[in-house]
Amino acid sequence: MSDSGAQPGIPEGQRGAEQRLHPVTPLRRAWAPVAVVVGWAVHDPNQAQEQLAKLTATALLTGLAVLVPAAALYGFLSWWFTHFSVTDTELRIRTGLLFRRTAHIRLDRLQAVDVSQPLLARLAGVAKLKLDVIGTHKKDELAYLGQGEARALRAELLARAAGFAPETAHEVGEAPVRRLLHVPPGDLAVSLLLIGATWGSLLGALVVPTLVWLGTHSVGAVLAAGVPLLGGAATRSAGRFVRAYDWTVGESPDGLRIDHGLLDRSHETVPPGRVQSVRIVEPLLWRRRGWVRVELDVAGSSNSVLVPVAPRAAAESVIARVLPGVTVPTSLSRPPRRAARCLPVWWRGQGLAVTETVFAARRGLLRRTLSLVPHAKVQSARLTQGPWQRLWRVADVHLDTGANKTVTACLRDAEEAAALLYAQADRSRTGRRDARPDRWMAS
């Protein structure tokens, strides 16, 4: 990795010493008391309105004069009593005004360090650091740090997680990134218009007001029913567009980098070796354009989208980087025709392919989903067969992964399913033996 222009996240003389967050942080935390009051008003608007009606102008001004300084004091004290430090083995975050809490985050358990910048944080030149640790579902965070400090600290933590010595980790700098894929805003907008959820919302916004009109003949009732539905459909689509805007996937020694967001910018990391399974989703209206969506399951992480929309060839090239050595199967076998007795029509959407490196199962007829599980990531395999399936000699094979997800090959021939179950144990054992280490920057 290149260390040119590196900004050390922690100066050599302060390594292990406690530090405070950016001075702008109290402004963010001062909103907590205000949020409590607003939450109470939203929860019980009638009582809130009654209480406000009883207040005189003097009492209202007095309340504001007390609330605003109290909120400011709370924000300042919570910032003053929050510290973090990096030792040789862990990152410590000490918080709490009355009740103290110290988080000890082992550096060798870090699997992702993401940088997030909400709109106001971008304007203030600060960023939030989110820490993804193996074995935990809740992310610890440092909010806020200076933008440069957050990136430098992120680079140092990743270097330490990769095994670099404490005295040299700060010299490594941020890993260089090679761009693999960028989603054009036009393609993103069109893809959102061509998914079933958008059309379903629009259909509901048309059907429900029509039924209300037929039942009431009231324009007010129609507007009361239609405007929220239409607004909700527009808001959901607009929200997805804003979140996925400028979606860029890049490759660096510490994993795949995902940058996205129009208002709130997010810089996420897909840790190498921790991806348990990948899904290629192909909605019906995308097929003519050859588009797919790529989702993934990462052990202990909430990251789920790898590519929001892209041509299939481009998406498969990204999958090849996140699952080295895995090729997406092009030919999948269907269940036997007698499976139609168990799942009429929809049985045609089922498919299965097993290669030397991956177990691939497809399901869905209108919205097809192809799930890929490397053999090394299979934690357990199960065969299930209900009474009706036993009658028609078919069975389901389930593979459980380390991300608490299950991939199922449905309605396979019973003898094929039994053979597949026993063979999978050998494939998983061989795959784990030959798997690459789950470490950042590992060659």
N, C-alpha and C positions, 0 to 999 in steps of 0.2 A: 504494500500500500504506500501511496505517496504521502509524505508529511510536509510538503511544501505549503506554506501559508497556514499551518495549523495553529489554532488558538487553544491553548491548554484550558480544559474545563476547570481545573483546580490548580492554582499555583503551587509550585513545589514546596514552598515554605508553609502553605496552609493545608497540606494534605493531611486529612484526619481531623482537622479543626472544624468546629461547627460554623456554619454560615447561614445567613438569612436569605429570604426570597427577595425579589425585586421590590423596591419601595412603592410601586403602583399597586401591589397586592392588597393593601388595606381598603382601597376603593372597591375592589371586587367583594371582599368579605363583609364590608359594611352593609351590603344589601340584605344580609341574613335577617336582622330584626325587622326590616321593612317587609321582607317576603313573608314573615310570620303574620304580620298584620293583614297583608293583602290576601294571604291564604285563608285567614279567618273570614274576611269579607266575602270571598268567593264561595266558601263552604256554606255560609249562612247569610245570603244577601239581604233577606228580609230583616233579620235582627240587626245587621250592620246599618241598614238604612234607618231603622228606628233609633239606633244609638246616635247616628249622625244628626238626625232631626232634632234631638234633645240638646245637642251641643250649641252653645253660643259661639259667636266669632272669637271672643276672648279665649274661651276654653279650647277651641280648635287651634288657635295660634299658640297657646301654651303647650298643647300636646305636641305640635310640630317642633316647638322649641326644645322639648325634652327628647323626642324621638330622634331627631337628626343628630344632635351631639352624642346621644347614647349609641346610635348606629356607628358613628365615626369612631367612638371610643372602642366599641367592640371590634371593629375592623383593625384598628391599630394594635390593640392588645393581642388579638389572635395572630397577627403578623409578627409581633414582637416575641411571642412565645413559640414560634415555629422555627425550627432549625433543621439543617441537614448536614451530613458529613459523609465522606467516603473514606473508609479504612482499607486495610490490606485485603479484607475478605468480604466486606459488606457495605451497603449503603444504609445509613441510619436516618430516619425521618422522625423528629420529635415534635409533637404537636400537643395542644390542649392548654386551656387557660385554668380551669378548675380541676379537670380530670386529665392527667397526663397520659399520653400514648406514645410509645416508641416503636416504630416499625423497623425490624432488622431484615433487610433484603439481601440475601446472599448473592454475590455477584455471579457465582457459577450456576445459579438457578435462573438467572435472567434469560428470557427467550425473545423479548422484543422491547424496544424502547422507542416510543412514538412521540413525535412532536405535533402538537395541535395548536392552531391559532384561530380562535374565534375572531369575528370582525373587529370588535373593539380592541382586542389584544393586538391585532395587526396594526391598527391605527396608533396604539401606544408603543409599538416596537417590542412587545414581549411575547412569550410563548409558554405553553404548558407542556410538561414532560410527563408522559404516561408510561408506567413500568409494568410490563407483563411478566409474571413470574410463574414458573412451573408449579403446578399443584394448587394454585389459587384462582378464584373466579373474579374477584374484585381487584381492579387495577389501583395500585398506589400512584400518586401523582405529586409533582412539584409544580405548583401554580402560584405565582408566575416567576419566570426567569427572563432576563434579557434575551433577545432573540439569538444573538451570537453566543452567549453563555450557554443557552439551552442546547444548541447544536454541538458546541464543543464538549459539554458534559455528556451528551448522548454518545458522541464518538469515543470518549474515554471509557464510558461504561461498557460499550460494545467490545472495545479492545480488551478490557479486563475480563469480560465474560468469555472472550475467545482464548484467554490464557496468557495474555501479555503481562509481564511483570509490572507491579505498581509504579516503579520508577521510570519505566519506558512507555507505559500506556498513554500518558498525556501527550507524547510526542508522535503518536501514530496519526492523529488527525482523522478527519472524516473520510470514509472510504469513497473512492471515485465511483461514479455511477454511469453505466452504459444503458441508454434508453432502448427498451425492447418494443414498446407499444404505446401509442397515444390515440385516444378516442376523440375524433372530431366532434365538436358541439352539434353539428348538423345531424350526424349519425345518431348521436345520443337522443336528440329531440325526436327524430322519426321513430326510433326504437320504442320510446315511451308511448307514442301514439299507437303502436302496433301490438301492444300487449293486452291480454284479456282483461286485466284489472281495470285498465283505463276505459275500455269499451263497456265493461260491466257497470262501472260507475256512471258513465254517460247514459247507458240504457235505463238505469234506475232513476236518474235525474229526469228522464223523459216519461217513463211509465208511471211513477208514483204521482207526479202532479196531474197527469191525465186522469188517473183513478180518483184523485181527490176532487177534481173538477166535476167528474161524472156523479160523484156522491154528494157534493155540497153546492156546486155552481157558485162558489165564492172565489173571487180573484185573490182576496187576502189569504185564504187558506192555501190556494195554489202556490202563491209566492212564499208563504211560510214553509211549505213542504219542499218546493223546488229549489229555492235559492241556496239553502244549506247543502243540499245534495250536489248541486252544480258547483258550488264553491269548494266543497270537500274534494270533488274529483279534480278540479283545477289545482287546488293546493297540494294534493298528494303528488300529482305529476310534476308541478313546479318544484316541490321539495326534492324529489328524486333528481331532477335536472340540476338543481343548485348543488346538491351534495356530490354528484358524479361529474360535475363540470371540470374540464381540463384533466381528465383521468389519464395518468401517465404511470406506466410500469417500467421500472429500470432494474438492472442487475448490478449488485455490488458484492464485494467479498463477504459482507455480513448478512446477505440475504437479498430477497427481492424488495425493492422500495416501491411504495404506492403513494403517489401524490395526487390529491384531488380537492375540489371545493371551490365554489365561486365566492361566497362570502366568508365562510369559515374554512380555512385551509388545514388539511390534515396530511401528515407525513408519516406513513405507517411502514412497518417492516414485517415481512413474512419470513420467520426464522427458518433456516434450512434444516431439513431433517425432521422437523416437527409437524409437517403436513401429513395428516392421516388419510385423507381421501379427497378426491376432486370430483366435482360434478359439472358436466357440460349440459346446460339447459337450452332447449331449442323450441321456443314458442311457435305455434302454427304459422302466424303471420310473418315470422322472420325467415322462414325457410326459403322463400323465393329470392330473398336477398343474400342468403347464405350466411346469416348472422347467428351467433351463439352467445350465451352468457356463461361465464366460468365462475363457479363458487368453490370454496374449499373449507375443510374442517381442520383446524389447527388445535393440537392438544393444549388445553388450558388457556385458550385465547378466544376472543369474541370476533376476531377478524373472519369475515365470511365471503366477501366478494373480491375476486381477483381481477376479473375483466367484466365490466357491466354490459358491453356489447362490442363485438368485433367479428370480422370474417373468420370462418372456421379455421382456415390455414394459419392466420395470425394467432388465434387463440391457442391452437395446438403447439405452436412454436414456444409460447409462454409456458404451457404445461410441461413441455420438455425441459424447461429450466428449473421448474419447481419440483418436478419428479424426474431426476436424471435417470436416463436409461429406459424410460417408459415411453412406449409408442401407443398412441390411441388406436385401438382396433377398428378396422373398417368393416369387417364382416362379423355379424353376430347371429347366432342360431336361435330360432324361435322355439317355443315350447311345442310339444306334440299337439296335433289337431284336437285330440280328445280334451285338452285343457279348456277348450271353448265351453265344455259342460260346466266348468267351474267359474269361468269369467267370460261370458259371451262378448263378442266383438273386441273388447279391450285386451283380450289375450294376445292379439296381434302386435300390441305395442311392447310386449315383453321380449327381452333378448339377453344373450349371455355369450361372453367370450373369455377364455382363460389363456393367457400367454405365459411366458417364462417369468415375467416381471409383475404382471398386474391381473387382478380379477375385475372384469368389467361387466356390469349389469345395467340393462336399460329397462325403463318402464315409462308408461304414458303413451297415448295415441295422438292426442292433440298437442299436448305440451310434453315433449319427449325429454327425458332426463337420463343421461348416461353417467353412472357412478364408477369411478376408478379407484381401486384400493390396491396399493402395492402389497405384495405378499408379506413383506417384512413388517407391515403395520397391522396385520390381523392379530387381534388379541384372543379371539375365540371363534369357533364355528359351530352352528347349530342347524339341525334339520327339524322342520315341523311339518305335520301332515294331519289335517282335519279329517273327520269321517267321510265327507264328500270327496275330498282329495284321495283318500285311500280307495274309495270305490273306483275312481278313474285313474288310479296308479300314477299320481303326480304328487310332488312335494315341493316345499320351499326351502332354500338354503340361505341362512342368515350369517353374515360375517360382522363381528363386533370390532370396532377400532378403538384406539386409545383416546379419541375425542368423545367417547360416549355416544357414538353414532353407529347405526346399523345399516349395512347395505344388503339387499335381499335379491336373490335370483328366484323369481316366482314361477311356479307351475312347471317345474322341470320333471322329466320322466323319473319315476321313483328310483329305478336302478341307477340312472345317471346321477341323481342327487346324492345317493349313498356313496357312490364312487367319488364324486366331487368332494364330499365331506372329508373322507379319509385322505384323499390326495392333498387337500388343502393344508393339513397338518404338516406334511413333508415340505410343501412349498414355503410355508411360513417359517419353518425352522431353517431351511436353506437361505431364505431371504434375509432373515435376521443375522445369519452368520456372515453374509456378504455385504450387508448394508454399510453405508458410509457413516462416520460418526456424526452425532447430532450436535455439532459445534459450529459456532460462527467462524468464518474465515478459514475453516479446515480445508486443506488441499486434498 
